[in-house]
Amino acid sequence: MIFELEEFKLEKIESKDLNKILEIYNSNGEFLINHMDKSVVTEEWIIQELKYMEEMDFKSCKIVERHTENILGIIDFKIDEETYLSLLMIHKDFQGNGLGHIIYQGFEEYIESLKGKSIRIDVVTNYDSSVLKF
């Protein structure tokens, strides 16, 4: 486990999670189109992406609801002097209820506990104005 909150935990993505990770990505079609110029991704793409992120020393984690064990989202980050948050993606069905905010606050606390000084965040803003507000 990477870190845990009262209702959620972040764990490393495993091969058994691939179908759910694929579903999360593909539930965010506007992101895919505007950020990656594709409407869907494949399991092969997910496998390659996870491998690439690991080679670059990023942690690719699933966001798990503790009481149901349901995977609600994913987060990719690299801990360094300036921690780099590359991706925080919530399944479309669970967006808009504060989950992303809760996870990000927990992430900030986790980085602070490791004596991190700053977090760099990539934000894709050309398709959804609420992303920048978040």
C-alpha positions as CSV (number, residue, x, y, z in Angstrom):
1,M,0.0,0.0,0.0
2,I,1.3,3.5,-0.9
3,F,-0.9,5.4,1.6
4,E,-4.4,5.2,3.0
5,L,-7.1,7.6,4.0
6,E,-10.2,7.0,6.1
7,E,-12.4,5.8,3.2
8,F,-9.8,5.1,0.4
9,K,-6.4,3.6,-0.1
10,L,-3.8,3.9,-2.9
11,E,-2.2,0.7,-4.0
12,K,0.2,-0.2,-6.8
13,I,-1.7,-1.3,-10.0
14,E,-1.4,-5.1,-10.6
15,S,-2.0,-7.1,-13.7
16,K,-5.4,-8.3,-12.3
17,D,-6.5,-4.7,-12.3
18,L,-6.0,-4.1,-16.0
19,N,-9.7,-4.4,-17.0
20,K,-10.8,-1.9,-14.4
21,I,-8.0,0.5,-15.3
22,L,-9.0,0.2,-19.0
23,E,-12.6,1.0,-18.0
24,I,-11.5,4.1,-16.0
25,Y,-9.5,5.5,-18.9
26,N,-12.2,4.8,-21.5
27,S,-14.9,6.3,-19.2
28,N,-13.0,9.6,-19.7
29,G,-13.4,9.9,-23.5
30,E,-13.1,13.7,-23.6
31,F,-9.7,13.5,-21.9
32,L,-8.5,10.8,-24.3
33,I,-9.6,12.8,-27.3
34,N,-8.1,16.1,-26.1
35,H,-5.0,14.8,-24.5
36,M,-4.1,11.8,-26.6
37,D,-6.1,12.2,-29.8
38,K,-7.8,8.9,-29.3
39,S,-11.3,8.0,-28.3
40,V,-10.4,4.7,-26.5
41,V,-7.3,2.9,-25.3
42,T,-6.6,-0.8,-25.4
43,E,-5.3,-3.2,-22.8
44,E,-2.0,-3.3,-24.7
45,W,-1.7,0.5,-24.5
46,I,-2.3,0.3,-20.7
47,I,0.4,-2.4,-20.3
48,Q,2.9,-0.3,-22.3
49,E,2.0,2.9,-20.4
50,L,2.4,1.2,-17.0
51,K,5.8,-0.3,-18.1
52,Y,6.9,3.1,-19.4
53,M,5.9,4.9,-16.2
54,E,7.7,2.3,-14.1
55,E,10.9,2.7,-16.2
56,M,10.7,6.5,-15.5
57,D,10.3,5.8,-11.7
58,F,6.7,6.8,-11.5
59,K,4.3,5.0,-9.2
60,S,1.1,4.0,-11.0
61,C,-1.6,3.4,-8.4
62,K,-5.2,2.5,-8.1
63,I,-7.6,4.4,-5.9
64,V,-9.6,1.9,-3.9
65,E,-12.7,2.4,-1.8
66,R,-11.9,0.6,1.4
67,H,-15.3,-0.8,2.3
68,T,-16.2,-2.1,-1.2
69,E,-12.6,-2.7,-2.6
70,N,-14.0,-1.0,-5.8
71,I,-11.3,0.7,-7.9
72,L,-12.6,4.3,-8.5
73,G,-9.6,5.9,-10.2
74,I,-5.9,6.0,-10.9
75,I,-3.0,8.2,-10.0
76,D,0.5,8.4,-11.5
77,F,3.3,10.3,-9.7
78,K,7.0,10.5,-9.2
79,I,8.5,11.4,-5.9
80,D,11.5,13.6,-6.1
81,E,12.6,17.0,-4.7
82,E,9.7,18.3,-6.8
83,T,7.1,15.6,-6.8
84,Y,5.5,15.2,-10.2
85,L,1.8,14.4,-10.3
86,S,1.3,13.2,-13.9
87,L,-2.3,11.9,-13.7
88,L,-5.2,11.8,-11.3
89,M,-8.2,10.3,-13.1
90,I,-11.5,9.3,-11.5
91,H,-13.9,7.0,-13.3
92,K,-16.6,9.2,-15.0
93,D,-19.3,7.6,-12.8
94,F,-17.7,8.9,-9.6
95,Q,-16.7,12.4,-10.7
96,G,-18.3,15.6,-9.3
97,N,-18.7,14.3,-5.7
98,G,-15.4,15.5,-4.2
99,L,-13.4,12.3,-4.5
100,G,-10.6,13.9,-6.5
101,H,-10.3,16.6,-3.9
102,I,-10.1,14.1,-1.1
103,I,-7.5,12.0,-2.9
104,Y,-5.4,15.1,-3.8
105,Q,-5.5,16.3,-0.2
106,G,-4.4,12.9,1.0
107,F,-1.7,12.9,-1.7
108,E,-0.4,16.3,-0.4
109,E,-0.2,15.0,3.1
110,Y,1.6,11.9,2.0
111,I,4.2,14.0,0.1
112,E,4.6,16.3,3.1
113,S,5.2,13.2,5.3
114,L,8.1,12.3,3.0
115,K,9.5,15.9,3.5
116,G,8.5,16.9,-0.1
117,K,8.7,20.6,-0.8
118,S,6.6,21.0,-3.9
119,I,4.2,19.2,-6.3
120,R,4.2,19.8,-10.0
121,I,0.8,19.1,-11.7
122,D,0.0,18.5,-15.4
123,V,-3.4,19.8,-16.2
124,V,-5.2,19.3,-19.5
125,T,-7.6,22.3,-19.7
126,N,-8.7,22.6,-23.3
127,Y,-11.8,20.5,-22.9
128,D,-13.3,21.0,-19.4
129,S,-13.1,24.3,-17.5
130,S,-13.8,22.5,-14.2
131,V,-10.4,20.8,-14.4
132,L,-8.6,24.1,-13.9
133,K,-10.9,25.1,-11.0
134,F,-10.1,21.8,-9.3
